[in-house]
Amino acid sequence: MKFCWAQYLLWLMIAVLGAGSMLSACGQKGALVKPVVAIEAADSAEHKKEQ
């Protein structure tokens, strides 16, 4: 069975993009956004300090 150069290119792109996405996620910790509950609690605590 003969392979086309485009098929090799497809597999190469899949491998490169897959490895790149795995490596870009290395070292990420915790949530990427702050929870809304924590922000509201901090705002209410600051409001109580002002009074």
C-alpha positions as CSV (number, residue, x, y, z in Angstrom):
1,M,0.0,0.0,0.0
2,K,1.5,3.3,-1.1
3,F,1.2,6.3,1.2
4,C,0.6,9.8,-0.1
5,W,2.8,12.7,1.1
6,A,-0.3,14.5,2.3
7,Q,-1.0,11.6,4.7
8,Y,2.4,11.8,6.2
9,L,1.9,15.6,6.6
10,L,-1.4,15.0,8.3
11,W,0.1,12.5,10.8
12,L,3.0,14.9,11.4
13,M,0.6,17.8,12.1
14,I,-1.5,15.7,14.5
15,A,1.6,14.7,16.4
16,V,3.0,18.2,16.6
17,L,-0.2,19.8,17.6
18,G,-1.0,17.0,20.2
19,A,2.5,17.3,21.8
20,G,2.2,21.1,21.8
21,S,-1.1,21.1,23.5
22,M,0.1,18.7,26.2
23,L,3.3,20.7,26.8
24,S,1.5,24.0,27.0
25,A,-0.6,22.7,29.9
26,C,2.4,21.6,32.0
27,G,2.7,23.5,35.2
28,Q,-0.7,25.0,35.3
29,K,-2.2,25.0,38.8
30,G,-5.6,25.9,40.1
31,A,-8.6,27.5,38.4
32,L,-8.0,30.1,35.7
33,V,-10.7,32.4,37.0
34,K,-11.6,33.5,40.5
35,P,-14.9,32.1,41.8
36,V,-17.7,34.6,42.0
37,V,-18.5,33.6,45.7
38,A,-15.0,34.6,46.8
39,I,-15.3,38.0,45.1
40,E,-18.7,38.7,46.7
41,A,-17.4,37.7,50.1
42,A,-14.4,40.0,49.8
43,D,-16.6,42.9,48.7
44,S,-18.9,42.5,51.6
45,A,-16.0,42.3,54.0
46,E,-14.6,45.6,52.7
47,H,-18.0,47.1,53.0
48,K,-18.2,46.1,56.7
49,K,-14.8,47.7,57.4
50,E,-15.9,51.0,56.0
51,Q,-18.9,51.3,58.4
